[in-house]
Amino acid sequence: MEPIVLVLIAFAFVAVFLCWGIIPSGLTCFIAVSFLWFTGVLTIQDAFGNFISGSIITMISMMVVSAGLLKTNLLNHIVNITTKTKGNNIRFLLLISMVIPFLLCQFTGGVTALITVIPLLLALADASNISHTTLILPASVGAQLGIGLFPVGLSASMFLLKNQILSNCGTTAQYGFWDLCMARLPGAIASMLFILLVGYKFLPHRAVTLNADQKGKLKETTLSPAKEKLAYAIFIITMLGMIVKDLLPIDLYQIAVLGAIIMILSGVLNEREALTSIHWPTIFMVASMLGVVTALTNSGVGDLLAGFMSGFINSKMGIIAICAICFIFCVVLTQFMDNTTLINVLTPVVVIACMKANISPLAACAAIEVSSITSIMTPMASPSTAMAYSMGGYTIKEMAKFCIPIILVQTIVSIIWLPIYFG
């Protein structure tokens, strides 16, 4: 069988089963890349070499460094500081409801952030005589806006993973350390401002009751005061080292590895905690998907799919139009499917399409990335949105009424901003 047919089979398998969800995402991508290796489309180096690439090593190391940080009382401090001042001003409470999960999501997932903050928000609503449903949905939006926004913790290596995809597709275009953050930030700020000024008026007004399983509580740290301070210091020094990497005699990957090693040697984490902090399904999905991307490029399938995309992306179009096409297409799909899946499937196709049109792929790929934060309108859009839908007892109509204007704001701001930022 021709390599191009085999790669099409593998790519279709990844696209279908990542969306379907009946096979774990990491296993889906691993099966696909193994299939390409068994059939001789990929060499063992091309198929599995990404598992020991600098990007994956950095990703694993930052999972360990972040685990050390999360063992401290940091999340407790964020919640306590942010909610220290109580008031009955609706806009103040809305700001609190978005800011706390937004900050928590720099270090943890959206579901964890909501489990932490929603009981607190309900108490604030009761004390201020404001309906519960006025705060729950904005909290889920704040969580979605914040997930991985700033390049701290695991997100510090995200630009490296994007760069490896770009490199595997054959382009020399690369993202800088702050580029993905700066691509998302204006849309996030605009969305919060819209909710504070106008959007909250579209929210329903009801009270809700949480059962025991829905109530979460942050745990106090088991670290001594000295080791807690040491954990903060290791994390800060690691992040600063990654930011100023060009001034140091070691590279970014080595900085991340050193941070992880020191977290363990210092006793902040033991060996078991360090190993369990690594989310292996994510590692397998990303490393395997990079192998599939290599096959797409080498076999010519990428050119075939890009030829289809070229009907929408070509050199005669302005970069604003290209960003608009990518963004709007993903905005619609991400309301009904996992946004990580969407990004992984579409990014290499769009990169190759832009290369064929002799256009830098950075803005278009950023449009796909930024569109992921618009996954807020349906319970299928993201786990945090599903949790808010369940806890708040919202209807799809109520969620759409509140979220569609926010999505429009994000879309307009991003379509204008991305071409400006990426030139």
Secondary structure, 3 states (H helix, E strand, C coil): CCHHHHHHHHHHHHHHHHHHCCCCHHHHHHHHHHHHHHCCCCCHHHHHHHHHCHHHHHHHHHHHHHHHHHCCCHHHHHHHHHCCCCCCCHHHHHHHHHHHHHHHCCCCCHHHHHHHHHHHHHHHHHHHCCCCHHHHHHHHHHHHHHCCCCCCHHHHHHHHHHHHHHHHCCCCCCCCCCHHHHHHHHHHHHHHHHHHHCHHHHCCCCCCCCCHHHCCCCCCCCCCHHHHHHHHHHHHHHHHHHHCHHHCCCCHHHHHHHHHHHHHHCCCCCHHHHHHCCCHHHHHHHHHHHHHHHHHHHHCHHHHHHHHHCCCCCCCCCHHHHHHHHHHHHHHHCCCCCHHHHHHHHHHHHHHHHHHCCCCCHHHHHHHHHHHHHCCCCCCCCHHHHHHHHHHCCCHHHHHHHHHHHHHHHHHHHHHHHHHHCC
